[in-house]
Amino acid sequence: MPVTPSLPPALPLDAQGILALAARSMFHLFSSISQGMFLVDRGGRIVWVNEGYRRFLPALGFSSIDQFMGHMVEDVIPNTQMRRVLETGEPILIDLLTNKAGTFVVSRIPLREEREGADGGMGEVIGAIGIVLFDQPETTLQPLISKFALLQRDLDDARRELASQRNNPLYHHADGQRRSKYTFASFIGSSPAAVEVKRHARRAAQSASPVLLLGETGTGKELLAHAIHASSARAKGQFVSVNIAAVPDTLLEAEFFGFAPGAFTGADRKGREGKFKLADGGSLFLDEIGDMPLGLQAKLLRALQEGEIEPLGSNKLVPFDARVIAATSRDLPELVRRGQFREDLYYRLNVLPLRVPPLRERRADIPALVEALGEDMALRSGEAPPELTPDALALLAGQHWRGNIRELRNVLEQVTMRSDSQRIDAVQLERILREAGLEQIELPAALQSAHDADEEAALLRPLAQQVAELERKAIAAALASTGGNKLATARLLGISRATLYERMTNQ
């Protein structure tokens, strides 16, 4: 007689039976997948421990399970919050527990008695389950912890920036103080290069030593100077900046050190404090330090070493306490070798050097920068920010960016002003880039294919037209190079001046 295969047990048909089955299944699941689990009764005594949790007992000071069982939970598991769960009936779903056994991610869930009837009420707490979800979370959860720490740090920066908005020059200052306008949250970018420079800048902010910001023009050196001040112990002091390249050499000394009453013809009768004294208790930002005249470099060095200045036309030394942050886009070691920058001043400033990476080294940040710059442009103009297509963003990422973020902003402003649509594609952007004079435009693959097709079509024209067009471009380029000098243009092109006039007349 054939044997009839047994059927799997059917699900209970009543709600209570289904709930009981689900509870048992969940209990067995957590017991098997967790790092450890135990139960306590209503009074808080350990009544059950699974196999996984037993491996923690030696570190807690117990050589056997019999020594552990039956004890109050707080007596055998230091820092536990299980008593709170028993008293309140509220679960603690995720928590960090640290004791002699290590650091753990744990969950604590109250157990309630079953209540008969259909009122759906909650039964009294009769015990609780303790579950070790992860042990050694600093290793097992490192990616999550690192991401959380990064988000928390950016949130803190954003909070500080919002709090500093009242000090923004765009708003009225009752005290007339000069404050930093930016924090590290203002330095847009999450590429490795951007994260690294912000990490070093944060460390520099905790020091009182001079900082030297190095990098090409438009990379954000001034922004980082503001951020360093805002994160330093001097954040409540003034942030005073001097662009050395923008001040005439004859006025720099007075700008730095101030002057006494009547120090020179036309001087204010009351005299004036210089930037060093204004920055007392705060930070002094010396932008374009590589353009400082040699004669003033010696006085700057003395001021930094002695912590005191002598105003122009005065015999009195004035003490000051300002943290100096300098920046330059020039090659200071090369200037030192050529005798254009004092070597001793260079070493005095180069205590905490910080290289700000160019945009081409952080191309992954371009989409975020485009979004931030677009929002800023929209706030200033009152219009909607531009929306760049993926191929347009790819085109931007392929450029050299000699002017870095400043040049990127200029291109965005141009293409926004000259576009009839809020949406910007690669074709519109390429036109702006070519007109901006980029030596070589690197196109994304799809756009390069279309561009190659256009060039191929342009070659399928009468040869005379193509030669004439090439001549026009060559003559125009040569004239621009020589400043319109016809003789120099003819020599540059290797033709006579008469031939040049003839070609120009025929165009």
C-alpha positions as CSV (number, residue, x, y, z in Angstrom):
1,M,0.0,0.0,0.0
2,P,1.6,3.4,-1.0
3,V,2.6,5.7,1.7
4,T,0.9,9.1,1.6
5,P,3.4,11.9,2.2
6,S,2.7,13.9,5.3
7,L,1.5,17.5,4.7
8,P,3.2,20.4,6.5
9,P,1.2,21.7,9.5
10,A,-1.3,24.3,8.6
11,L,-1.3,27.9,10.0
12,P,-3.6,28.4,12.9
13,L,-7.0,29.8,11.9
14,D,-7.5,32.0,15.0
15,A,-5.7,35.3,15.5
16,Q,-4.3,34.4,18.8
17,G,-2.8,31.2,17.4
18,I,-1.2,33.2,14.5
19,L,0.3,35.7,16.9
20,A,1.7,33.0,19.2
21,L,3.3,31.3,16.2
22,A,4.8,34.6,15.0
23,A,6.1,35.3,18.4
24,R,7.8,31.9,18.6
25,S,9.3,32.3,15.2
26,M,10.6,35.8,15.9
27,F,12.1,34.6,19.2
28,H,13.9,31.7,17.5
29,L,15.1,34.0,14.7
30,F,16.6,36.6,17.0
31,S,18.2,33.8,19.1
32,S,19.9,32.4,16.1
33,I,21.0,35.5,14.2
34,S,22.0,37.7,17.1
35,Q,25.4,37.8,18.8
36,G,23.7,36.9,22.1
37,M,20.3,36.9,23.9
38,F,19.0,36.6,27.5
39,L,15.8,36.8,29.4
40,V,15.0,38.4,32.8
41,D,11.8,38.0,34.8
42,R,9.6,40.6,36.3
43,G,12.0,41.2,39.2
44,G,15.0,41.6,36.9
45,R,16.7,38.2,37.5
46,I,18.5,36.4,34.7
47,V,16.3,33.3,33.9
48,W,17.7,32.2,30.4
49,V,20.8,32.7,28.3
50,N,21.3,31.4,24.8
51,E,24.5,29.9,23.6
52,G,25.7,33.0,21.8
53,Y,25.7,35.1,25.0
54,R,27.7,32.6,27.0
55,R,30.9,33.6,25.3
56,F,30.7,37.0,27.0
57,L,30.6,35.5,30.5
58,P,34.4,35.2,31.1
59,A,34.9,38.9,30.3
60,L,32.1,39.7,32.7
61,G,33.9,37.7,35.4
62,F,32.0,34.4,35.4
63,S,33.5,31.0,34.8
64,S,30.2,29.2,34.4
65,I,26.6,29.8,33.5
66,D,25.5,28.7,37.0
67,Q,27.3,31.7,38.5
68,F,25.5,34.0,36.1
69,M,21.9,32.7,36.3
70,G,19.5,33.9,38.9
71,H,21.4,37.2,39.6
72,M,19.9,40.6,39.3
73,V,20.7,41.9,35.8
74,E,22.3,45.1,36.9
75,D,24.6,43.1,39.2
76,V,26.1,41.0,36.5
77,I,25.8,43.2,33.4
78,P,27.3,46.7,34.2
79,N,25.7,49.7,32.6
80,T,22.6,47.8,31.5
81,Q,19.3,49.7,31.1
82,M,17.1,46.6,31.5
83,R,15.7,47.9,34.8
84,R,14.3,51.0,33.0
85,V,12.5,48.8,30.5
86,L,10.9,46.7,33.2
87,E,9.8,49.8,35.1
88,T,8.4,51.8,32.1
89,G,7.4,49.0,29.8
90,E,9.0,51.0,26.9
91,P,11.4,49.2,24.6
92,I,14.9,50.5,23.9
93,L,15.3,49.3,20.3
94,I,18.8,50.5,19.5
95,D,21.4,51.5,22.1
96,L,25.2,51.3,22.7
97,L,26.3,49.4,25.8
98,T,29.9,49.5,27.0
99,N,31.2,47.4,29.8
100,K,34.1,45.0,30.6
101,A,33.1,42.7,27.8
102,G,33.3,45.4,25.2
103,T,31.0,47.8,23.3
104,F,27.8,46.4,21.8
105,V,24.8,47.5,19.8
106,V,21.9,46.2,21.9
107,S,18.1,46.0,21.9
108,R,15.9,45.6,25.0
109,I,12.2,44.6,24.6
110,P,9.6,44.2,27.4
111,L,7.6,40.9,27.6
112,R,3.9,41.3,28.6
113,E,1.4,38.7,29.8
114,E,-1.3,37.5,27.4
115,R,-4.7,39.1,28.1
116,E,-7.8,37.3,27.1
117,G,-10.7,39.1,25.5
118,A,-11.1,41.4,22.5
119,D,-10.3,44.7,24.2
120,G,-6.8,44.7,22.7
121,G,-5.2,46.1,25.9
122,M,-1.6,45.6,26.9
123,G,-0.8,43.1,29.6
124,E,1.5,43.8,32.5
125,V,5.2,43.5,32.1
126,I,6.4,40.1,33.2
127,G,10.0,40.3,32.0
128,A,12.3,41.5,29.2
129,I,14.5,40.3,26.4
130,G,18.1,41.6,26.0
131,I,19.5,41.2,22.5
132,V,23.1,41.8,21.4
133,L,22.7,42.8,17.8
134,F,26.4,43.6,17.0
135,D,29.6,43.2,19.0
136,Q,32.7,45.3,18.2
137,P,30.6,47.9,16.4
138,E,33.6,50.0,15.8
139,T,34.7,47.3,13.3
140,T,31.4,45.8,12.0
141,L,29.6,49.1,11.7
142,Q,32.6,51.2,10.6
143,P,31.1,52.4,7.3
144,L,27.9,53.5,9.0
145,I,29.7,55.1,11.9
146,S,32.0,57.0,9.6
147,K,29.1,58.2,7.5
148,F,27.2,59.3,10.6
149,A,30.3,61.1,11.9
150,L,30.7,63.0,8.6
151,L,27.1,63.9,8.5
152,Q,27.2,65.1,12.1
153,R,30.3,67.2,11.4
154,D,28.7,68.8,8.4
155,L,25.5,69.4,10.4
156,D,27.6,71.1,13.1
157,D,29.3,73.3,10.5
158,A,25.9,74.2,9.0
159,R,24.6,75.2,12.4
160,R,27.6,77.4,13.0
161,E,27.2,79.0,9.6
162,L,23.5,79.7,10.2
163,A,24.3,81.2,13.6
164,S,26.9,83.4,12.0
165,Q,24.5,84.9,9.4
166,R,23.8,87.7,11.8
167,N,27.4,88.7,11.3
168,N,27.2,88.6,7.5
169,P,28.2,91.9,5.8
170,L,24.9,91.8,3.9
171,Y,23.2,92.4,7.2
172,H,23.5,95.4,9.5
173,H,26.0,95.1,12.4
174,A,25.2,97.2,15.4
175,D,28.7,96.8,16.7
176,G,30.5,97.4,13.4
177,Q,32.6,94.3,13.9
178,R,34.2,92.4,11.1
179,R,33.2,88.7,11.2
180,S,34.0,85.6,9.2
181,K,31.4,85.0,6.5
182,Y,32.0,81.3,5.9
183,T,32.5,78.0,7.7
184,F,33.8,74.7,6.5
185,A,30.2,73.8,5.3
186,S,30.7,76.6,2.8
187,F,33.6,74.7,1.1
188,I,31.5,72.5,-1.2
189,G,32.7,69.1,-2.1
190,S,33.0,65.5,-0.9
191,S,35.7,64.3,-3.2
192,P,38.9,62.8,-1.5
193,A,40.8,66.0,-2.3
194,A,38.1,68.3,-0.8
195,V,37.7,66.1,2.3
196,E,41.4,66.0,2.9
197,V,41.9,69.8,2.7
198,K,39.0,70.4,5.1
199,R,40.4,67.8,7.5
200,H,43.8,69.6,7.6
201,A,42.1,73.0,7.8
202,R,40.1,71.9,10.8
203,R,43.3,70.8,12.5
204,A,44.9,74.1,11.7
205,A,41.9,76.0,13.2
206,Q,42.8,74.4,16.6
207,S,46.3,75.9,16.6
208,A,47.5,79.4,17.1
209,S,50.4,79.2,14.6
210,P,50.4,81.0,11.3
211,V,48.6,79.3,8.4
212,L,49.8,79.5,4.8
213,L,47.2,78.7,2.2
214,L,48.7,77.8,-1.2
215,G,46.9,77.2,-4.4
216,E,45.9,78.5,-7.8
217,T,43.6,81.5,-8.2
218,G,39.9,80.8,-7.6
219,T,40.3,77.6,-5.6
220,G,38.7,79.0,-2.4
221,K,41.7,80.1,-0.3
222,E,39.9,83.1,1.2
223,L,36.8,81.0,2.0
224,L,39.0,78.5,4.0
225,A,40.6,81.4,5.8
226,H,37.2,82.6,7.0
227,A,36.3,79.0,8.0
228,I,39.6,78.5,9.9
229,H,38.8,81.7,11.9
230,A,35.2,80.7,12.5
231,S,36.3,77.3,13.9
232,S,39.1,78.7,16.1
233,A,39.2,79.9,19.6
234,R,39.3,83.4,18.2
235,A,35.9,83.1,16.4
236,K,34.4,85.8,18.6
237,G,37.2,88.2,17.6
238,Q,37.4,90.2,14.4
239,F,38.4,88.7,11.0
240,V,40.4,91.4,9.2
241,S,41.5,90.9,5.6
242,V,44.0,92.8,3.5
243,N,44.5,92.1,-0.3
244,I,48.1,93.1,-0.7
245,A,47.9,93.1,-4.5
246,A,45.1,95.6,-4.4
247,V,46.8,98.2,-2.2
248,P,49.5,100.6,-3.6
249,D,52.9,99.9,-2.3
250,T,53.2,103.4,-0.8
251,L,50.1,102.9,1.3
252,L,50.7,99.4,2.5
253,E,52.7,100.3,5.6
254,A,50.0,102.7,6.8
255,E,47.4,100.1,5.9
256,F,49.2,97.5,8.0
257,F,50.5,99.4,11.0
258,G,48.4,102.6,11.0
259,F,49.8,106.1,11.4
260,A,50.2,108.7,14.1
261,P,48.4,112.1,13.9
262,G,50.1,114.3,11.2
263,A,52.4,111.6,10.2
264,F,52.4,112.8,6.6
265,T,50.8,115.5,4.4
266,G,47.1,114.9,4.2
267,A,47.1,112.4,7.1
268,D,44.1,112.3,9.4
269,R,44.7,114.6,12.4
270,K,43.4,111.9,14.7
271,G,45.7,109.2,13.3
272,R,44.4,105.8,12.3
273,E,44.8,102.3,13.5
274,G,46.2,99.7,11.1
275,K,44.8,96.3,10.2
276,F,47.1,94.6,12.7
277,K,45.6,96.5,15.6
278,L,42.1,96.1,14.2
279,A,42.6,92.3,14.2
280,D,43.8,92.3,17.9
281,G,42.2,89.3,19.6
282,G,41.1,87.9,16.2
283,S,42.6,86.8,12.9
284,L,44.4,88.8,10.2
285,F,44.2,87.4,6.7
286,L,47.0,88.5,4.3
287,D,45.9,87.7,0.8
288,E,48.4,87.6,-2.1
289,I,51.3,87.7,0.4
290,G,53.6,86.8,-2.5
291,D,53.1,90.4,-3.9
292,M,54.4,92.2,-0.8
293,P,57.3,94.6,-1.5
294,L,60.6,93.5,-0.1
295,G,61.0,96.7,2.0
296,L,57.8,95.9,3.9
297,Q,58.6,92.2,4.4
298,A,61.2,93.0,7.0
299,K,58.7,95.1,9.0
300,L,56.1,92.4,8.8
301,L,58.6,89.8,10.0
302,R,59.5,91.9,13.0
303,A,55.9,92.4,13.8
304,L,55.2,88.7,13.7
305,Q,58.2,87.8,15.8
306,E,57.8,90.6,18.5
307,G,54.0,90.8,18.6
308,E,54.2,94.6,18.4
309,I,54.0,97.3,15.7
310,E,55.2,100.8,15.3
311,P,52.6,103.1,13.6
312,L,53.9,105.3,10.8
313,G,55.3,108.6,12.2
314,S,55.2,107.3,15.8
315,N,58.0,106.3,18.1
316,K,55.7,104.2,20.3
317,L,55.4,100.4,20.1
318,V,51.9,99.1,20.1
319,P,51.4,95.4,21.2
320,F,48.9,93.3,19.2
321,D,47.6,89.7,19.4
322,A,46.4,88.5,16.0
323,R,46.5,85.1,14.4
324,V,48.0,85.4,10.9
325,I,46.5,83.5,8.0
326,A,48.4,84.2,4.7
327,A,47.5,83.1,1.1
328,T,49.1,83.2,-2.3
329,S,48.8,81.7,-5.7
330,R,52.5,82.3,-6.4
331,D,55.4,79.9,-6.0
332,L,57.0,81.3,-2.8
333,P,60.0,78.9,-2.7
334,E,60.8,80.1,-6.3
335,L,60.4,83.7,-5.2
336,V,62.8,83.0,-2.3
337,R,65.4,81.6,-4.7
338,R,65.1,84.6,-6.9
339,G,65.5,87.0,-4.0
340,Q,62.0,88.4,-4.3
341,F,60.7,87.1,-1.0
342,R,62.6,87.0,2.3
343,E,63.6,83.4,3.3
344,D,63.1,84.2,7.0
345,L,59.6,85.5,6.5
346,Y,58.8,82.5,4.4
347,Y,59.7,80.2,7.3
348,R,57.8,82.3,9.7
349,L,54.6,82.0,7.7
350,N,55.1,78.4,6.5
351,V,54.4,76.9,9.9
352,L,51.1,75.2,8.8
353,P,51.1,75.1,5.0
354,L,47.8,74.0,3.4
355,R,47.6,73.3,-0.3
356,V,44.1,74.0,-1.7
357,P,43.5,71.6,-4.6
358,P,42.6,73.0,-8.1
359,L,39.2,72.1,-9.5
360,R,40.7,69.6,-12.0
361,E,41.8,67.5,-9.0
362,R,38.3,67.4,-7.6
363,R,36.1,67.0,-10.7
364,A,33.7,64.8,-8.8
365,D,32.6,68.0,-6.9
366,I,31.5,69.8,-10.0
367,P,27.8,68.8,-9.9
368,A,27.6,69.9,-6.2
369,L,29.4,73.1,-7.0
370,V,27.1,73.8,-10.0
371,E,24.1,73.3,-7.8
372,A,25.5,75.6,-5.0
373,L,26.6,78.3,-7.5
374,G,23.3,78.1,-9.3
375,E,21.3,78.6,-6.1
376,D,23.5,81.6,-5.2
377,M,23.0,83.1,-8.6
378,A,19.2,82.6,-8.3
379,L,19.1,84.3,-4.9
380,R,20.9,87.3,-6.3
381,S,18.9,87.6,-9.6
382,G,15.5,86.5,-8.3
383,E,15.3,83.9,-11.1
384,A,15.2,80.1,-11.1
385,P,18.6,78.4,-10.9
386,P,19.9,76.8,-14.1
387,E,19.4,73.1,-14.7
388,L,22.3,71.4,-16.5
389,T,21.8,68.1,-18.4
390,P,24.0,65.2,-17.7
391,D,26.0,65.7,-20.9
392,A,26.5,69.4,-19.9
393,L,27.8,68.3,-16.5
394,A,30.1,65.8,-18.2
395,L,31.4,68.6,-20.4
396,L,32.2,70.8,-17.4
397,A,34.0,67.9,-15.7
398,G,36.3,67.5,-18.7
399,Q,37.7,71.1,-18.7
400,H,41.1,72.2,-17.4
401,W,39.6,75.2,-15.4
402,R,42.6,77.5,-15.2
403,G,40.5,79.9,-13.1
404,N,39.0,77.1,-11.0
405,I,35.7,77.7,-9.2
406,R,35.8,81.4,-10.1
407,E,36.0,80.5,-13.8
408,L,33.3,77.9,-13.4
409,R,31.0,80.5,-11.9
410,N,31.7,82.9,-14.8
411,V,30.8,80.2,-17.3
412,L,27.6,79.4,-15.5
413,E,26.6,83.1,-15.4
414,Q,27.3,83.5,-19.1
415,V,25.4,80.5,-20.2
416,T,22.4,81.4,-17.9
417,M,22.2,85.0,-19.2
418,R,22.4,83.9,-22.8
419,S,20.0,81.0,-22.7
420,D,16.3,81.3,-23.4
421,S,15.7,78.2,-21.3
422,Q,16.3,77.3,-17.7
423,R,17.6,73.9,-19.0
424,I,21.2,74.0,-20.3
425,D,22.5,71.3,-22.6
426,A,26.1,70.5,-23.7
427,V,25.7,72.2,-27.1
428,Q,24.9,75.6,-25.5
429,L,27.7,75.1,-23.0
430,E,30.3,74.2,-25.6
431,R,29.6,77.4,-27.5
432,I,30.2,79.5,-24.3
433,L,33.4,77.6,-23.5
434,R,34.8,78.2,-27.0
435,E,34.0,81.8,-26.9
436,A,35.6,82.1,-23.5
437,G,38.9,81.1,-25.2
438,L,39.6,77.7,-23.8
439,E,42.6,76.3,-25.6
440,Q,41.1,72.8,-25.8
441,I,37.6,71.6,-25.0
442,E,37.3,68.0,-23.9
443,L,33.9,66.7,-25.0
444,P,32.0,63.8,-23.5
445,A,31.9,60.7,-25.7
446,A,28.4,61.2,-27.1
447,L,28.9,64.9,-27.8
448,Q,32.4,64.2,-29.3
449,S,30.7,61.8,-31.8
450,A,28.2,64.5,-32.9
451,H,31.0,67.0,-33.0
452,D,33.1,64.7,-35.2
453,A,30.2,64.2,-37.5
454,D,29.8,68.0,-37.9
455,E,33.5,68.4,-38.7
456,E,33.3,65.6,-41.3
457,A,30.3,67.4,-42.9
458,A,32.2,70.7,-42.9
459,L,35.0,69.0,-44.8
460,L,32.6,68.0,-47.6
461,R,32.6,71.5,-49.1
462,P,34.4,73.1,-52.0
463,L,38.1,73.3,-51.3
464,A,38.3,77.0,-52.2
465,Q,35.8,77.8,-49.4
466,Q,37.7,75.8,-46.8
467,V,41.1,77.5,-47.8
468,A,39.5,81.0,-47.7
469,E,38.0,80.2,-44.3
470,L,41.3,79.0,-42.9
471,E,43.1,82.1,-44.3
472,R,40.6,84.4,-42.5
473,K,41.1,82.6,-39.2
474,A,44.9,82.7,-39.5
475,I,45.0,86.4,-40.4
476,A,42.6,87.2,-37.5
477,A,44.7,85.2,-35.0
478,A,47.9,86.8,-36.2
479,L,46.5,90.3,-36.1
480,A,45.3,89.7,-32.5
481,S,48.7,88.3,-31.5
482,T,50.6,91.4,-32.9
483,G,48.1,94.0,-31.7
484,G,47.0,94.9,-35.2
485,N,50.6,95.5,-36.5
486,K,50.4,94.7,-40.2
487,L,54.1,94.4,-40.8
488,A,54.5,92.0,-37.8
489,T,51.5,90.1,-38.9
490,A,52.9,89.6,-42.4
491,R,56.2,88.4,-41.0
492,L,54.4,86.0,-38.6
493,L,52.4,84.5,-41.5
494,G,55.5,84.3,-43.8
495,I,54.0,86.5,-46.5
496,S,54.7,90.0,-47.8
497,R,52.8,93.0,-46.6
498,A,51.2,93.5,-50.0
499,T,49.9,89.9,-50.0
500,L,48.5,90.5,-46.6
501,Y,46.6,93.6,-47.7
502,E,45.4,91.7,-50.8
503,R,44.0,88.8,-48.6
504,M,42.4,91.2,-46.2
505,T,40.8,93.1,-49.1
506,N,39.4,89.9,-50.6
507,Q,37.8,88.7,-47.4
